[in-house]
Amino acid sequence: MKRLATIATLLVLTVCAFAQGSKLPVTLDIAEAETNGVRIEVFNMPSDGVNNYFLNVGTLGIGDDFVQINIDPVSKLYILLGNNLDDALAVLNEIKGLFDSEPDTSIELTGSLSITFPKDDNIEPVRVTYRKLLLSKMIEFSLNRESLIRATHIPKSDFNSIVTGVKFYRKLHPRE
């Protein structure tokens, strides 16, 4: 009898657990690359029937213009790319265009630093700067926090693979 009661209790608890509605947003990965062990990606997070494309540039270090220490392995920076693939590609091409400019040229975009997913309540300006160090070309995404700078760097090759992935996805899904 104890066995039957235990099985019935577990069955009821399982059904109740699966009946809970999920509050996590649905995301669709479009393109991804890995740089220095950190995954960067472009994804779509639809909300109320509207597409929202974001670029996840990974975790940020803390420091100054020259030294960055990675002590926050949880918070990620999300760059808002737009509500359709044309807007997303336009922003990505604007960032990619920095590689053709002088070093230390920068633009300002909007982003969200968050642990889970981008949130509307913590949108802030993000400085995107082209850096050239010795033989490497990279894009720096940075946030100013009081006297510290939180930043991450993406090499040109990895950023170009993200842009190529989004272009390929757009050819496969021309109606998005």
C-alpha positions as CSV (number, residue, x, y, z in Angstrom):
1,M,0.0,0.0,0.0
2,K,2.9,2.4,0.8
3,R,4.3,1.7,-2.6
4,L,1.1,2.6,-4.4
5,A,0.7,5.8,-2.3
6,T,4.3,6.8,-3.2
7,I,3.8,6.2,-6.9
8,A,0.5,8.1,-6.8
9,T,2.2,11.0,-5.0
10,L,5.1,11.1,-7.4
11,L,2.7,11.1,-10.4
12,V,0.7,14.0,-9.0
13,L,3.9,16.0,-8.2
14,T,5.2,15.3,-11.8
15,V,2.0,16.5,-13.4
16,C,1.9,19.6,-11.2
17,A,5.5,20.4,-12.1
18,F,4.9,20.2,-15.8
19,A,1.7,22.2,-15.6
20,Q,3.6,25.3,-14.6
21,G,4.0,27.9,-17.3
22,S,7.5,28.9,-18.3
23,K,8.5,32.5,-17.8
24,L,11.7,32.2,-19.9
25,P,11.6,33.9,-23.2
26,V,12.0,31.8,-26.4
27,T,15.2,32.5,-28.3
28,L,16.2,31.4,-31.8
29,D,20.0,31.3,-32.5
30,I,20.9,32.7,-35.9
31,A,24.7,32.7,-36.0
32,E,27.4,32.0,-33.5
33,A,31.2,31.9,-33.1
34,E,33.6,31.2,-30.3
35,T,36.4,33.5,-29.4
36,N,38.9,32.9,-26.6
37,G,36.5,30.3,-25.1
38,V,33.6,32.8,-25.0
39,R,30.6,32.2,-27.2
40,I,29.3,35.2,-29.2
41,E,26.0,34.9,-31.1
42,V,23.2,36.7,-32.9
43,F,19.7,35.5,-31.8
44,N,16.1,36.4,-32.1
45,M,14.0,36.8,-29.0
46,P,10.4,37.4,-30.2
47,S,8.1,39.4,-27.8
48,D,4.4,39.9,-28.5
49,G,4.7,38.8,-32.1
50,V,7.6,41.3,-32.8
51,N,11.1,40.0,-33.6
52,N,14.0,41.4,-31.5
53,Y,17.5,40.6,-32.8
54,F,20.4,40.8,-30.3
55,L,24.2,40.3,-30.5
56,N,25.5,38.6,-27.4
57,V,29.2,39.6,-27.1
58,G,29.8,37.5,-24.0
59,T,31.1,38.5,-20.6
60,L,32.9,41.7,-19.8
61,G,36.2,42.3,-18.0
62,I,36.6,45.1,-15.4
63,G,39.5,47.5,-15.5
64,D,40.8,50.5,-17.5
65,D,41.8,51.2,-21.1
66,F,44.8,48.8,-21.0
67,V,44.1,46.1,-18.4
68,Q,40.9,44.1,-18.2
69,I,40.4,41.4,-15.5
70,N,37.6,38.9,-16.1
71,I,36.0,38.4,-12.7
72,D,32.3,38.3,-13.7
73,P,31.7,35.0,-15.5
74,V,27.9,35.4,-15.4
75,S,26.8,38.9,-16.7
76,K,26.7,39.1,-20.5
77,L,26.4,42.2,-22.8
78,Y,23.6,42.2,-25.4
79,I,23.6,44.7,-28.2
80,L,20.1,45.5,-29.7
81,L,20.3,45.0,-33.5
82,G,16.7,45.8,-34.5
83,N,13.3,44.2,-35.2
84,N,14.1,42.6,-38.6
85,L,17.0,41.0,-40.3
86,D,17.6,44.0,-42.5
87,D,18.1,46.3,-39.5
88,A,20.2,43.6,-37.8
89,L,22.5,43.4,-40.8
90,A,22.7,47.2,-41.1
91,V,23.9,47.5,-37.5
92,L,26.4,44.5,-38.0
93,N,27.7,46.1,-41.2
94,E,28.1,49.5,-39.4
95,I,30.2,47.7,-36.7
96,K,32.1,45.8,-39.4
97,G,32.8,49.1,-41.2
98,L,34.9,50.2,-38.2
99,F,37.6,47.8,-39.5
100,D,38.1,50.1,-42.5
101,S,38.5,53.2,-40.4
102,E,41.4,54.6,-38.3
103,P,42.2,52.8,-35.0
104,D,40.3,54.1,-32.0
105,T,37.3,55.1,-34.1
106,S,34.1,54.4,-32.2
107,I,30.4,54.5,-32.5
108,E,27.7,54.3,-29.8
109,L,24.9,51.6,-29.7
110,T,22.4,50.5,-27.2
111,G,22.8,47.4,-25.1
112,S,21.8,45.6,-22.0
113,L,24.1,44.0,-19.4
114,S,22.2,41.1,-17.8
115,I,22.7,37.7,-16.3
116,T,20.0,35.9,-18.2
117,F,18.4,37.7,-21.2
118,P,18.4,41.3,-22.4
119,K,15.9,43.4,-20.4
120,D,14.2,46.7,-21.4
121,D,14.7,48.2,-17.9
122,N,18.5,48.2,-18.1
123,I,19.2,49.6,-21.6
124,E,22.3,51.7,-21.7
125,P,24.8,53.2,-24.2
126,V,27.6,50.9,-25.3
127,R,30.7,52.3,-27.0
128,V,32.0,50.1,-29.9
129,T,35.6,50.9,-30.7
130,Y,38.0,49.6,-33.4
131,R,41.3,48.5,-31.8
132,K,44.5,47.5,-33.6
133,L,47.2,45.8,-31.5
134,L,50.3,44.7,-33.3
135,L,49.0,42.3,-36.0
136,S,45.5,41.8,-34.6
137,K,42.4,43.8,-35.4
138,M,39.5,43.7,-33.0
139,I,36.3,45.4,-31.9
140,E,36.0,46.5,-28.3
141,F,32.5,46.7,-26.7
142,S,32.7,48.8,-23.5
143,L,30.5,50.3,-20.8
144,N,31.7,53.1,-18.5
145,R,31.0,52.5,-14.8
146,E,32.2,55.3,-12.6
147,S,36.0,55.2,-12.8
148,L,36.1,51.7,-14.3
149,I,35.5,50.4,-17.8
150,R,33.8,47.0,-18.5
151,A,34.9,45.7,-21.9
152,T,35.3,42.7,-24.1
153,H,37.1,42.3,-27.4
154,I,36.1,40.3,-30.5
155,P,38.7,39.6,-33.3
156,K,37.9,40.6,-36.8
157,S,37.7,37.0,-38.1
158,D,35.2,36.0,-35.5
159,F,33.0,39.1,-36.1
160,N,33.1,38.5,-39.8
161,S,31.9,34.9,-39.3
162,I,29.0,36.2,-37.3
163,V,28.1,38.6,-40.1
164,T,28.4,35.9,-42.7
165,G,26.2,33.6,-40.6
166,V,23.4,36.2,-40.4
167,K,23.6,36.8,-44.2
168,F,23.3,33.1,-44.8
169,Y,20.3,32.9,-42.4
170,R,18.7,35.8,-44.2
171,K,19.0,33.9,-47.5
172,L,17.3,30.9,-46.0
173,H,14.6,32.9,-44.3
174,P,13.8,35.9,-46.6
175,R,10.5,36.7,-45.0
176,E,11.8,37.5,-41.6
